[in-house]
């Protein structure tokens, strides 16, 4: 205390009492930290730096006052403010000029933040000679003898109060000090900097061992895991790309080595990037940077080599997969580079492992897998779908078809549709959709036959299967190797692509939409599907079961055939919206040829080994009750075709043995509401020709007459045979869309008037 009092040395003439008061404040018994030995260390350091100041007296006074007021658990800023106020209160009594008092107070307040700017600070603060000298002197305690420094830091932590809070607060303070210069003047950096940094790093290591660290280092672990697993994911995607084509159709000279080389590079990069992310060396950063450069170069080359699509050439799946693999490799290299740079500052203070790091290593591979499944795979498929499709045509108001009276003339003839005919035509609200052999769907105006739009794909050269759904608003087209695509019937633009897992589903019914999924071992599934491919529900009755189904506006009736355990066939009903099972009944045999008429499900009761049913049965879909039963004459021997036409069930068969000599066809109209025969006609028409049924109940077929092709019309009033103009192919099947009858010409579709 005496030595400390001697340092005042008449700093302010006639101020012995002030010196005594200040010394008493630093040695009072209630103070735990910043005691007299602390002030002595500050004043000693100040003696060696004071020549750098412009106002030595003000700096010395500020050093004496800067911790004159200290509250336990208080912050440095609070102590500095209180000490500055004390100086402003006491110094005027000892004749200190107001200008100097203001400078002293300013300097004291600077000690509220001792951390210097970081070494990479963009704009260092304006030089303040007095402030730099004072702050360096105050921070000189960091460079004291290690044993004395340990005592000082222990006092500071004890003064804070709560041990855990003290450790955490001190840890943050030390990290902030180490991130900066420690000292502002060059002289202090040379004399005090090395020792101070060793003391601080030793203290930080001790604090690190005392502090619970459940999360510290999770950022580093996340970057390391990202670098490793992204490289592994790039390997997987590159291997998948090697099995896909670069363009469609595949070129004979298409090289297959690029994805294989990329897979090898990515595979070898995984362990290298793992080590680079855990190292702060220059070599680690160079290796990570090289991986980034390889990925960027590969991306530029791949982008430049992407095939230019046209009606004959499309983009293969290898393009997006290869680009995705390169992006994953770029992510891996970037993560390793960032982790290496971050480790330069944090490696020494990271625990070996903790909860945060463990969770990071568990979460990152899961995230990478989800990225592959939910982002990479859908984006790759969507890219191929979009790149290979074209829509031609300008939207216009659709015409209304005129019903065919079948008077032997032609209403219209479409332009050439190579490989297409009337057999695959479907009706929509906006016209007649025709599938073609070259992966094309065309929409014809129902009134004129003019082309409204054409949807084509470069990656498909087979005829798609098409159905109309959603009351004719959409065309659902199944393209080989692509899957189901939903096209707007008005514009031809694709509205949705069904998920890849639905590629092998079978359309059980288009209106409303049901799909079936055949499974191994005969265990089928039934799905209630929205037009965009979203499955509302799935019905799976169990193993060894085949499913067939039809649906009314509210109810799905499914027919279950069991192939094991001698279990009898069953019939069940499901709610169309929810898939909830409404009822289930056993039946003697699986019903055949179900058709929905007037809200009822009409089925054919099998007649043993014969294709001819013994009866037709109408079933109430909501209850399973039988509304009526119509016995099939035993003399009938042909296919017994069932068709819905308004409120009638139109039955087509032959009234006699199924032999070449039998040249007669019988057509019967059954009222679906009563089960009574409305009318029946027997016509001299071969029962083996393909027929189509119009909405008003006419049965249409084509045949050869004496002078050419004729159309056979069987209806309530009997048989009419009408000669057709030349150019119509009698060997191809007619198609009825509503009451419009279509036939085929040479590469054309013909609408009969």
LINBEL-V898645 format. One record per backbone hydrogen bond with DSSP energy under -1.0 kcal/mol. NH is the residue of the N-H (numbers start at 1). CO is the residue of the C=O. Records with the same first field share a line. If there is no record, write none. Layout:
# LINBEL-V898645
NH = CO  CO
This chain:
# LINBEL-V898645
5 = 1
6 = 2
8 = 5
15 = 12
19 = 15
20 = 16
21 = 17
22 = 18
23 = 19
24 = 20
25 = 21
26 = 22
27 = 23
31 = 28
39 = 35
40 = 36
41 = 37
42 = 38
43 = 39
44 = 40
45 = 41
46 = 42
47 = 43
50 = 46
52 = 49
53 = 50
59 = 55
60 = 56
61 = 57
62 = 58
63 = 59
64 = 60
65 = 61
66 = 62
68 = 65
74 = 71
79 = 75
80 = 76
81 = 77
82 = 78
83 = 79
84 = 80
85 = 81
86 = 82
87 = 83
88 = 84
89 = 85
90 = 86
91 = 87
93 = 90
94 = 91
95 = 92
96 = 91
101 = 97
102 = 98
103 = 99
104 = 100
105 = 101
106 = 102
107 = 103
108 = 104
109 = 105
110 = 106
111 = 108
112 = 109
113 = 110
121 = 118
132 = 128
133 = 129
134 = 130
135 = 131
136 = 132
137 = 133
138 = 134
139 = 135
141 = 138
142 = 139
143 = 140
144 = 141
149 = 145
150 = 146
151 = 147
152 = 148
153 = 149
154 = 150
155 = 151
156 = 152
157 = 153
158 = 154
159 = 155
166 = 162
167 = 163
168 = 164
169 = 165
170 = 166
171 = 167
172 = 168
173 = 169
174 = 170
175 = 171
176 = 172
177 = 173
178 = 174
179 = 175
180 = 177
183 = 181
189 = 185
190 = 186
191 = 187
192 = 188
193 = 188
196 = 192
197 = 193
198 = 194
199 = 195
200 = 196
201 = 197
202 = 198
203 = 199
204 = 200
205 = 201
206 = 202
207 = 203
208 = 204
209 = 205
210 = 206
211 = 207
218 = 215
221 = 217
222 = 218
223 = 219
224 = 220
225 = 221
226 = 222
227 = 223
228 = 224
229 = 225
230 = 226
231 = 227
232 = 228
233 = 229
234 = 230
235 = 231
236 = 232
237 = 233
238 = 234
239 = 235
240 = 236
241 = 237
242 = 238
244 = 241
248 = 314
254 = 251
261 = 257
262 = 258
263 = 259
264 = 260
265 = 261
266 = 262
267 = 263
268 = 264
269 = 265
270 = 266
273 = 269
274 = 270
275 = 271
276 = 272
277 = 273
279 = 276
285 = 281
286 = 282
287 = 283
288 = 284
289 = 285
290 = 286
291 = 287
292 = 288
293 = 289
294 = 290
295 = 291
296 = 292
297 = 293
298 = 294
299 = 295
300 = 296
301 = 297
302 = 298
303 = 299
304 = 300
305 = 301
310 = 313
314 = 248
316 = 246
318 = 245
319 = 316
321 = 317
322 = 318
323 = 319
324 = 320
325 = 321
326 = 322
327 = 323
328 = 324
329 = 325
330 = 326
331 = 327
332 = 328
333 = 329
334 = 330
335 = 331
336 = 332
337 = 333
338 = 334
339 = 335
340 = 336
341 = 337
342 = 338
343 = 339
345 = 342
346 = 342
347 = 343
349 = 346
350 = 347
356 = 214
358 = 354
359 = 355
360 = 356
361 = 357
362 = 358
363 = 359
364 = 360
367 = 363
368 = 364
369 = 365
370 = 366
371 = 367
372 = 368
373 = 369
374 = 370
375 = 371
376 = 371
377 = 372
379 = 375
380 = 376
381 = 377
382 = 378
383 = 379
384 = 380
385 = 381
386 = 382
387 = 383
388 = 384
390 = 456
392 = 454
404 = 739
405 = 753
411 = 751
412 = 751
414 = 749
417 = 747
420 = 417
425 = 422
426 = 433
428 = 431
429 = 472
432 = 444
433 = 426
434 = 442
436 = 440
441 = 455
442 = 434
443 = 453
444 = 432
445 = 450
449 = 445
452 = 443
453 = 443
454 = 392
455 = 441
456 = 390
457 = 439
458 = 388
465 = 478
467 = 476
469 = 474
473 = 470
474 = 469
475 = 487
476 = 467
477 = 485
478 = 465
479 = 483
482 = 479
483 = 479
485 = 477
486 = 496
487 = 475
488 = 493
489 = 473
492 = 488
495 = 486
496 = 486
498 = 484
502 = 499
503 = 500
505 = 502
506 = 516
508 = 514
509 = 514
514 = 509
515 = 527
516 = 506
517 = 525
522 = 519
524 = 522  545
525 = 517
526 = 539
527 = 515
528 = 537
529 = 513
530 = 534
533 = 530
536 = 528
537 = 528
539 = 526
545 = 522
546 = 561
548 = 559
550 = 557
552 = 555
556 = 574
557 = 550
558 = 572
559 = 548
560 = 570
561 = 546
563 = 544
567 = 564
570 = 560
571 = 585
572 = 558
573 = 583
574 = 556
575 = 580
576 = 554
579 = 575
582 = 573
585 = 571
587 = 569
592 = 604
595 = 602
597 = 600
600 = 597
601 = 619
602 = 595
603 = 617
604 = 592
605 = 615
610 = 607
614 = 605
616 = 630
617 = 603
618 = 628
619 = 601
620 = 625
624 = 620
627 = 618
630 = 616
632 = 614
636 = 633
637 = 654
641 = 652
643 = 650
645 = 648
648 = 645
649 = 670
650 = 643
651 = 668
652 = 641
653 = 666
656 = 654
659 = 657
665 = 683
666 = 653
667 = 681
668 = 651
669 = 679
670 = 649
671 = 676
672 = 647
675 = 671
678 = 669
679 = 669
681 = 667
683 = 665
685 = 683
689 = 686
692 = 700
694 = 698
695 = 738
697 = 694
699 = 714
700 = 692
701 = 712
703 = 710
705 = 708
710 = 703
711 = 722
712 = 701
713 = 720
714 = 699
715 = 718
718 = 715
720 = 713
722 = 711
724 = 709
729 = 744
735 = 742
737 = 740
740 = 737
742 = 735
743 = 750
745 = 748
747 = 745
750 = 743
751 = 412
752 = 741
753 = 409
